[in-house]
């Protein structure tokens, strides 16, 4: 798997699961793979937001994070 380099980092377990799911689904169901990819991307955005702003936003959607 492409994302095996993050599998042993506890803080990235959610991201790792989403990335692995997207990879596994790619050939079987591209549309489900796209959904899993979006979930992974949202996790990355939340991690970046947390590192910059210092607030945990894991429960909010990207729309709520981007609102002023």
BELVENPE-V373818 format. One record per residue. RES is the residue in three letters. SS is DSSP state (alpha for helix, beta for strand, coil for the rest). PSI is psi in degrees with one decimal (999 if undefined). Layout:
RES/SS/PSI ; RES/SS/PSI
//
This chain:
UNK/coil/146.4 ; UNK/coil/-34.5 ; UNK/coil/20.2 ; UNK/alpha/-22.2 ; UNK/alpha/-14.9 ; UNK/alpha/1.5 ; UNK/coil/-25.8 ; UNK/coil/9.8 ; UNK/coil/107.3 ; UNK/alpha/-36.8 ; UNK/alpha/-18.1 ; UNK/alpha/17.0 ; UNK/alpha/-39.4 ; UNK/alpha/-43.9 ; UNK/alpha/-44.2 ; UNK/alpha/-45.5 ; UNK/alpha/-43.6 ; UNK/alpha/-42.0 ; UNK/alpha/-43.7 ; UNK/alpha/-41.6 ; UNK/alpha/-44.5 ; UNK/alpha/-41.6 ; UNK/alpha/-43.9 ; UNK/alpha/-33.8 ; UNK/alpha/-11.9 ; UNK/coil/-49.1 ; UNK/coil/-26.4 ; UNK/coil/-45.6 ; UNK/coil/89.7 ; UNK/alpha/-34.9 ; UNK/alpha/-39.5 ; UNK/alpha/-33.6 ; UNK/alpha/-39.7 ; UNK/alpha/-38.8 ; UNK/alpha/-45.0 ; UNK/alpha/-36.0 ; UNK/alpha/-40.0 ; UNK/alpha/-40.2 ; UNK/alpha/-42.5 ; UNK/alpha/-43.7 ; UNK/alpha/-40.3 ; UNK/alpha/-37.8 ; UNK/alpha/-41.0 ; UNK/alpha/-44.1 ; UNK/alpha/-42.3 ; UNK/alpha/-41.0 ; UNK/alpha/-41.3 ; UNK/alpha/-44.8 ; UNK/alpha/-46.1 ; UNK/alpha/-41.5 ; UNK/alpha/-28.1 ; UNK/alpha/-46.7 ; UNK/alpha/-30.0 ; UNK/coil/13.3 ; UNK/coil/136.7 ; UNK/coil/120.2 ; UNK/coil/27.5 ; UNK/coil/-26.1 ; UNK/coil/-9.9 ; UNK/coil/152.4 ; UNK/coil/166.6 ; UNK/alpha/-31.4 ; UNK/alpha/-43.8 ; UNK/alpha/-35.1 ; UNK/alpha/-37.7 ; UNK/alpha/-10.6 ; UNK/coil/143.3 ; UNK/coil/999
//
